[in-house]
Amino acid sequence: MLLDTEFDRSEIADEWAIRGDNWLIEASEKMPPRKRRERNSTPLIITGQGASLRVENGALVVRDGFTHYPQKQVTHCFFPGSRNIPQRILLLDGSGSLSFDALSWLGEQGVALVRVKWSGEIAIVASGTGYAADPAKVEWQREINADHDSRLAYVADLIRRKLVASLDVLTDHIPPTPKCAVAVEYHCKAIERLDQGDFSEMSDLRGIEGHCASAYFRAWQGLPIKWTGRRAVPDEWRAYDIRSSMANGIKPINRSASHPVNAMLNYAYAVKQAQLQIQAIADGYDPTIGILHHGRRGKPAYIFDIIEPERPKVDAAILAFIASRSFSAADFILRKDGVCRLSPQLARVVAMLAA
């Protein structure tokens, strides 16, 4: 949390509690209604310190963690076969315990469990159905990789869909600045080039995507962030600058975000990646066999592929969220190394936006 010497710890704790309660209400309001006989499609999002998943008398008892003081611990109870059982449970950072019986229960009820690190990276995805690959789909992944023309066609379509969605973000959510106009022009020309098949190597396609991505996020520069409250925030947080993190030194890496917007993007991307990974595993694909991306040390390269057209949709949700909110210093935690983290309750709301 950002500390200001003008205020004592009790005032800071009060602000944290108020903001935490506000985001809890916000998260509950975002839960969509479902039909009586439908399986609950809204993920259960758990965060904070002291969370736990245990089986008691045949039911799964999930206790949410503590994120601020004072706070009453929330308990969820799910009985086998109930349609209230969520299809996914997301554990956002925090700490707690998970019993072996709970893992078995989740498997029996077809519930996927996802652990997301504070940095927005996925720690582990455990699908309730397990990984039972479809030989025909895995063979398709291998054949696409082995055939140069098929691989180019697949990647070109992937990038084209991403650019079309990114173009919608630029026109609908970014103010009409000169940088935005340049980005729109880049995207239109790139889409036209892809339609004409003006490429012969994978490096051509990566170059097209890379140039457009660079112009895309440059168009975000200067995007204002509204703040409320009396405590100060870093000046660079008052507007958006670059996608990469300043906490990583001169190397442009998106991990370990140093700006609130990038921290929200990282969290939302991680939730969307987890959702796609669960679906890909359930459909019988091998998540490690990528076509645009290459799997290294078991990384889900195929998921990195299929998330590309989904990223602009996540961007649109985050941009709309930012435009409609005034944030507080209590919503973020600034570490000593310059890394910005979301408060647990804000992380819960951001995860709901992408789920």
C-alpha positions in Angstrom: 0.0 0.0 0.0 1.2 3.5 -0.6 1.9 5.3 2.7 1.6 9.0 3.3 3.2 10.5 6.4 0.2 12.9 6.9 -2.0 10.0 7.9 -1.6 7.6 10.7 -2.0 3.8 10.3 -5.6 3.8 11.6 -6.7 6.2 8.9 -5.0 4.0 6.3 -6.6 0.9 7.7 -10.0 2.6 7.6 -9.5 3.6 3.9 -8.4 0.0 3.0 -11.5 -1.4 4.7 -13.8 1.0 3.0 -12.3 0.4 -0.5 -12.3 -3.4 0.1 -16.0 -3.3 1.0 -16.8 -1.2 -2.0 -15.1 -3.7 -4.4 -16.8 -6.7 -2.6 -20.2 -5.0 -3.4 -19.0 -4.4 -7.0 -18.0 -8.0 -7.5 -21.4 -9.3 -6.2 -23.2 -7.0 -8.5 -21.4 -8.3 -11.5 -22.6 -11.9 -11.1 -25.1 -12.5 -13.9 -28.4 -14.2 -13.2 -28.8 -17.8 -14.4 -31.7 -20.0 -15.3 -32.9 -22.4 -12.6 -31.6 -25.6 -14.2 -28.4 -24.2 -15.6 -25.0 -25.1 -14.1 -23.4 -22.1 -12.5 -21.0 -20.6 -15.0 -19.8 -17.7 -12.8 -16.4 -18.6 -11.4 -15.9 -18.5 -7.6 -13.0 -16.1 -6.9 -11.1 -16.5 -3.7 -8.4 -14.2 -2.4 -6.8 -12.9 0.8 -5.0 -14.6 3.7 -6.3 -17.7 5.4 -8.5 -19.1 2.6 -9.3 -22.8 2.7 -11.0 -25.5 0.7 -12.1 -28.6 2.7 -14.6 -31.4 2.5 -17.0 -31.5 5.5 -19.7 -34.2 5.7 -19.5 -34.7 2.0 -19.8 -31.0 1.1 -17.1 -28.7 -0.2 -16.6 -25.8 2.2 -14.7 -22.8 0.8 -13.7 -20.1 3.2 -12.6 -16.8 1.6 -9.4 -15.1 2.9 -9.1 -11.8 4.8 -8.1 -8.8 2.8 -8.7 -6.0 5.2 -9.7 -5.3 8.8 -12.4 -5.3 10.0 -13.9 -8.0 7.8 -16.2 -11.0 8.3 -15.0 -14.2 6.7 -17.3 -15.4 3.9 -18.0 -19.2 3.7 -19.4 -21.0 0.6 -20.9 -24.5 0.9 -21.5 -26.7 -2.1 -23.2 -30.1 -2.1 -22.5 -32.9 -4.6 -24.6 -32.6 -7.8 -25.9 -29.1 -7.0 -26.2 -26.7 -9.9 -24.8 -24.0 -7.7 -21.4 -25.6 -8.0 -19.1 -23.2 -10.0 -17.4 -24.6 -13.1 -14.2 -22.8 -12.1 -12.6 -21.7 -8.8 -9.9 -19.0 -9.1 -7.4 -18.6 -6.2 -5.9 -15.1 -6.5 -2.6 -14.8 -4.7 -3.2 -14.8 -0.9 -2.5 -17.8 1.3 -4.4 -20.7 2.9 -4.8 -24.5 2.7 -6.3 -27.1 0.4 -7.0 -30.7 1.4 -6.5 -33.8 -0.6 -10.2 -34.6 -0.1 -11.1 -31.2 -1.6 -9.0 -32.0 -4.8 -10.8 -35.3 -5.2 -14.2 -33.6 -4.7 -13.4 -31.0 -7.4 -12.4 -33.8 -9.8 -15.6 -35.8 -9.1 -17.7 -32.7 -9.7 -15.9 -31.5 -12.8 -14.6 -28.2 -11.2 -11.4 -26.7 -12.5 -9.1 -25.0 -10.1 -6.8 -22.1 -11.1 -4.1 -20.5 -9.0 -3.0 -17.0 -10.2 0.1 -15.4 -8.8 0.3 -11.8 -7.6 2.1 -10.9 -10.8 -0.8 -12.0 -12.9 0.9 -15.2 -14.1 -0.8 -18.6 -13.8 0.8 -20.8 -11.2 -1.2 -24.0 -12.0 -4.4 -25.1 -13.7 -6.0 -28.3 -12.6 -9.0 -29.4 -14.7 -11.7 -31.4 -13.0 -11.9 -33.6 -16.1 -8.2 -34.3 -16.2 -6.1 -34.2 -19.4 -7.4 -36.8 -21.8 -6.2 -35.7 -25.2 -8.1 -36.4 -28.4 -5.6 -38.1 -30.8 -7.2 -36.6 -33.8 -6.9 -33.0 -32.5 -3.3 -33.5 -31.3 -2.5 -35.0 -34.7 -4.0 -31.9 -36.3 -1.8 -29.7 -34.1 1.3 -31.6 -35.2 0.3 -31.6 -38.9 -0.3 -27.9 -38.9 3.2 -27.4 -37.4 4.8 -29.7 -40.0 3.2 -28.1 -43.1 4.7 -24.6 -43.8 1.7 -23.3 -45.8 -0.9 -24.5 -43.4 1.0 -23.0 -40.5 1.2 -19.7 -42.2 -2.5 -19.7 -43.1 -3.4 -20.5 -39.5 -1.2 -17.8 -38.0 -2.3 -15.2 -40.5 -5.9 -15.8 -39.6 -5.1 -15.6 -35.9 -3.3 -12.3 -36.3 -5.9 -10.9 -38.6 -8.7 -11.6 -36.0 -6.5 -9.9 -33.4 -6.0 -6.8 -35.5 -9.7 -6.5 -36.4 -10.6 -6.7 -32.7 -7.7 -4.2 -31.8 -9.1 -1.8 -34.4 -12.4 -1.8 -32.6 -10.6 -1.0 -29.3 -8.8 1.9 -31.0 -12.0 3.4 -32.5 -14.3 2.8 -29.5 -12.1 3.3 -26.4 -9.1 5.4 -27.3 -9.4 9.2 -27.8 -8.8 10.4 -31.4 -5.2 11.5 -31.1 -2.4 11.6 -33.7 -0.9 8.4 -32.2 -4.3 6.7 -32.4 -4.7 7.7 -36.0 -1.3 6.2 -36.8 -2.2 3.0 -35.0 -5.5 2.8 -37.0 -3.6 3.3 -40.2 -1.1 0.6 -39.3 -3.9 -1.9 -38.5 -5.9 -1.1 -41.7 -2.8 -1.6 -43.9 -1.8 -4.8 -42.0 -5.3 -6.3 -42.4 -5.2 -5.5 -46.1 -1.7 -7.1 -46.4 -2.9 -10.2 -44.7 -6.0 -10.4 -46.9 -3.8 -10.2 -50.0 -1.5 -13.0 -48.7 1.6 -10.7 -48.9 3.8 -12.8 -46.7 5.9 -15.9 -47.1 7.6 -16.6 -43.8 6.6 -16.7 -40.2 8.9 -13.8 -39.5 6.8 -11.7 -41.9 3.7 -12.4 -39.8 5.5 -11.8 -36.5 6.7 -8.5 -37.9 3.2 -7.4 -38.9 1.8 -8.3 -35.5 4.8 -6.7 -33.6 4.6 -3.3 -35.5 0.8 -3.1 -35.0 1.1 -4.0 -31.3 3.7 -1.3 -30.7 1.5 1.3 -32.4 -1.5 0.0 -30.6 -0.1 0.6 -27.1 1.5 3.9 -28.1 -2.0 5.1 -28.9 -2.8 4.5 -25.2 -0.2 7.0 -24.1 -1.6 9.9 -22.1 -4.9 8.0 -21.3 -6.0 9.7 -18.0 -6.6 7.7 -14.8 -9.0 9.2 -12.3 -8.0 9.2 -8.6 -9.9 10.0 -5.4 -8.9 10.3 -1.8 -6.3 12.5 0.0 -3.3 10.2 -0.2 -0.9 10.9 -3.0 0.0 8.4 -5.8 3.0 8.5 -8.1 2.7 11.1 -10.8 3.3 8.5 -13.5 0.1 6.7 -12.4 -2.1 9.7 -13.4 -1.9 8.7 -17.1 -0.9 5.7 -19.1 2.6 5.5 -20.6 4.0 2.2 -21.9 3.0 -1.5 -21.8 6.4 -2.8 -20.4 7.3 -2.5 -16.8 9.8 0.0 -15.5 10.5 -2.4 -12.6 12.4 -4.7 -15.0 15.1 -2.1 -15.8 16.0 -1.4 -19.5 14.6 -4.7 -20.8 11.1 -4.3 -22.1 9.2 -7.0 -20.2 5.4 -6.9 -19.4 5.7 -9.0 -16.3 5.9 -7.4 -12.8 3.9 -4.4 -13.8 4.9 -1.0 -12.4 1.7 0.8 -13.5 -1.8 0.1 -12.3 -3.2 -0.3 -15.8 -0.6 -2.9 -16.7 -1.2 -4.7 -13.4 -4.9 -4.9 -14.3 -4.2 -6.1 -17.8 -1.8 -8.8 -16.5 -4.4 -10.1 -14.1 -7.2 -10.1 -16.7 -5.0 -11.8 -19.3 -4.1 -14.5 -16.8 -7.8 -15.2 -16.0 -8.6 -15.4 -19.7 -5.6 -17.7 -20.3 -6.8 -20.0 -17.6 -10.3 -20.1 -19.0 -9.0 -20.9 -22.5 -6.6 -23.5 -21.1 -9.3 -25.3 -19.3 -11.5 -25.3 -22.4 -8.6 -26.5 -24.6 -7.9 -29.4 -22.3 -11.5 -30.3 -22.1 -11.8 -30.3 -25.9 -8.8 -32.7 -26.2 -6.0 -30.4 -27.4 -2.4 -30.6 -26.1 -1.8 -27.1 -24.6 2.0 -27.4 -25.0 1.9 -27.8 -28.9 1.8 -24.2 -30.2 1.6 -23.1 -33.8 2.5 -19.4 -33.5 4.3 -19.9 -30.2 6.7 -22.7 -29.2 6.4 -24.7 -26.0 9.4 -24.4 -23.7 9.6 -26.4 -20.5 6.0 -27.4 -20.7 4.6 -23.9 -21.3 1.1 -23.8 -22.7 2.1 -22.6 -26.2 -1.2 -23.4 -27.8 -3.0 -21.3 -25.2 -0.6 -18.4 -26.0 -1.8 -18.9 -29.6 -5.6 -18.9 -29.1 -5.5 -16.0 -26.5 -4.2 -13.6 -29.1 -7.6 -12.7 -30.7 -9.0 -12.5 -27.2 -6.6 -9.9 -25.8 -8.3 -6.9 -27.4 -11.6 -8.0 -25.9 -9.9 -8.0 -22.5 -8.4 -4.6 -23.3 -11.8 -3.2 -24.1 -13.3 -4.4 -20.8 -10.4 -3.0 -18.8 -10.5 0.4 -20.7 -14.2 0.7 -20.1 -13.7 -0.2 -16.4 -11.0 2.5 -16.1 -13.1 5.1 -17.8 -16.0 4.5 -15.4 -14.0 4.5 -12.1 -12.0 6.7 -9.8 -9.3 4.7 -8.1 -7.8 5.2 -4.6 -4.2 4.6 -3.4 -5.7 1.9 -1.2 -6.6 -0.1 -4.4 -3.0 -0.8 -5.2 0.2 -1.9 -3.4 3.5 -0.4 -4.4 6.4 -2.7 -3.5 9.9 -1.6 -2.6 11.2 -2.8 -6.0 8.7 -0.6 -7.9 6.3 -3.4 -8.7 2.6 -2.5 -8.6 0.1 -5.0 -7.2 -3.7 -4.9 -7.1 -5.4 -5.0 -3.8 -7.1 -8.4 -3.3 -10.6 -7.1 -3.7 -9.8 -5.1 -6.9 -8.1 -8.2 -8.3 -11.4 -10.0 -7.7 -13.3 -7.5 -9.8 -10.7 -7.4 -12.5 -10.9 -11.2 -12.7 -14.7 -11.0 -13.1 -14.2 -8.7 -16.1 -12.2 -11.3 -17.9 -13.9 -14.5 -16.8 
